[in-house]
Amino acid sequence: GINAEYGVDNKTVPVSVMLIVVGLVIAVVGFLGCCGAMKQNGSMLLVYAIILGLIIILQCVAGILAFIFSDEAHELVQTGLEKGLTDYGKPPSVDVQKDEESIWTTGIDWVQEKFECCGITDGYDWSEAAGAATWWISKTGGKHVKDVPDSCCTTITANCGAGKAVKAVQTGIHEAGCFKEAKEWVEDQSMIMGILGIVFMVLEAFNIVFALVLRRSSSA
């Protein structure tokens, strides 16, 4: 639909612009470094070192902000899962083809399969007693008062989640909750990104030192 296309364009254009800007910055920095080194141009090397210094500062600021707002990232995961359970199984909007599932249904199934989890804390979240999956347990949604989605099952087969939302019979489904698994995944990815960021900053610092030494030798 037109609204869907507009939504996609509205989200992808800023990302595209950002990637273009980052690409231009990298190209300019690389040009200054290469030309400055080959021609032993002190001015180019100085500008190259200054830009790398600014990049290191920005990386440090980004790392600090990521650490400060890490709790908000966890809240976003929690909110997303809660919304996913609420609308799970709900028919898609008019902008989506009728034979397609809603984004929340597809998203929750993907999360539960990828992270081998079920519900927010456990499979009981899908039950009528928990009251979280409002559409799923409703009469319109199929009245799955004691069922979990098949994506919760350790081995996925048709209707494998039937009757498994009761705590006493949660066999054959993933025991871990999706919030815990998703939170740990985000933390692991953040650690990897942090390590890579430190490595890049060290390399950039070496480049700064090399540029300044080369500039000093060229002006001697």
N, C-alpha and C positions, 0 to 999 in steps of 0.2 A: 504494500500500500504506500501511498504518498507519505503518510506520517512516519512509517517505519523507515523509508528511505531517507527522509529528512533527519530522523534521529541518528541513523548510522553516519550520514554525512557530517552532522553536527559534532559527532564524537571523533570521527577519524581525521577531519581537517586539521584541528589543533595538533594532533599527534604527528601528522605529516609535516606540518610547519616546523614543529620542534625538531624532528629528525633532520630536516633540511638545514636548519640553523646549526645543529650540532655538527653535521657534515661539513658545512662551510667553515666553522671554527677549526675543526681538525685539519681541513685543507690549508687554511691560512697558517696555522701553527707549523704544519709540516713544511710548507713552502719557506717560511722564515728560517726554520732550522736547517733545511737542506742548502738553501742559497747562502745563508750566513756562514755555514761551515765550508762550502766549496769556495766561495769568494773571500772568505775570512773577513766578512763585513761586520765590524764591531756593533754598529747600530742595529742591524738585523738580529744579531745574537742577543743583544741586550733586550730587545722587544720580545724575542722568543722566550728568554728566561723570565721576564716579567709576566707574560701570558701564562706560562706554566705555573708560576707562583700563584697567580690568581686562581687557576684551575684547582690547585692543591687546597687553597683556602675554601673554595666552593665545595669541594669534596668533603672537607672536614665539617663544614656547616651542614651539608646534607646528611652526613653520618650522625651528627648530634641531633638534628631534627628527627631523623628516623628513630633514634633511641628514645627521644622525649615522647613521640607520638606512637610508640609501639603498643601502648594500652588501647589506643583508639583503633588500631588495626585489629586487635582481638575483639573489640566491641563490634566492629564491622562484620567480622566472621560470625559472631553470635547473632547479630541482627539478620544477616543474610540467611542463616540456617533457620531461624524462627519464621521468617517470611516464606522460605521454601516449604517448610512443613505446613504452614497455614494454607498455602495455595496449591499444594501438591495434588495433582490429578485434575485441577480445575481446567476447563476448556480454555484454549488460547484466545487472544483478542481477535477482533475482526481483521487486524492487519496481518495475521498469520494464516497460512493455508490450513484448511480444515483437517487435513490428514497429518498435521504436525502437532507435537505436544507443546504445551506451554513451556516457556523458558525455565520456570521454577521446577517443573516436573523433570525436564531433561537435566537441569543443573543438580538437583538432589540425587538423581540416579547416578550421575557421573561421579559426584563426590563419594557416595556410598560404595560404589564399585572401586574407584581409584584408591581410596584410603581404607577400604575394607572395614567400614564402620556402619552403624545403624542408628538413626535418630540423632538428637543433639547430645544427650547423655547416654542413652541406650535405646534398645528397641521398644521399650515401654512408652516412649514418647509418642508412638504412633497409635496408642490405644485410646479408646473413648474416655477412659478414666483420666488420662493425662490432659486431654482437651487441647492439645497443641495443633494437631493436624485436622483443623475444623472442616475443611472440604472433604478430606479423605474419609472421615467418619460419618459425614452427613448422608442422608438418604439419597440426595441428588448425586453425591460423589461415590456412591456404591455401598455405603454403610459398612465400611471396613473397621468395625469397632474392635476387633481382636486381631487384625491383620497388619503385617508390615509389608512394604513394597518388595517385590522380588529382588530388587537390587541390594537388599539387606542380606540375602542368602549367601552362604559360603560357596555353594554350587547353585548357580541360577538356572531354574527351570520354571515352567509355567505354574503359577499359584504356589510356589514354594514358600511364600511368606504367610500363607493362610494360617490363622490361629497362633502366630508366633509373637504377637504383641503382649502376651500374658507372661509375666515374669517367671512363672513356674515352668513354662515350656519354651524358653528361648534357646532351643537347640537348633543347630543348622543355620544360624544367622550370626553375623559379626557381633561380638560382645562390646567392642569399644564404641564410645560415642564419637560422632563426627567433629564436635567442637574440639575435643582433646587432640584428635588426630590432625585436624586442619591447623590448629594452633601450633603443634609441634612442627608441622611441615613449614609453616611461615617462619618459625624461629630458626629452623635449619637453613632455609634459603637465605634468611637475613644474615646468618653467620657466614655462609659462603660468600655472599656479596660483600660483607665486611672484610673478609680476608683478601678477596680480590681487590677491593678498594685500597687496602694497605699496600699490597704488592704494587699496584699502579702508582700510588703516591711515592713509594720508594724509588721506582724507576724514573718517575718525573723529577724527583729531587736529584738523582744522578745526572739526568739530562741538563738540569739547571747548572749544576756544578761544572759539567763538561763544557757547556756553552760559555760560562763566565771565564773558565780557564783558557778556552780557545780565543775568546775575545781579548783577554789580557795578553796572550802571546802574539796575537795579530797586531796589537797596537804597540807592542814593544819595539 
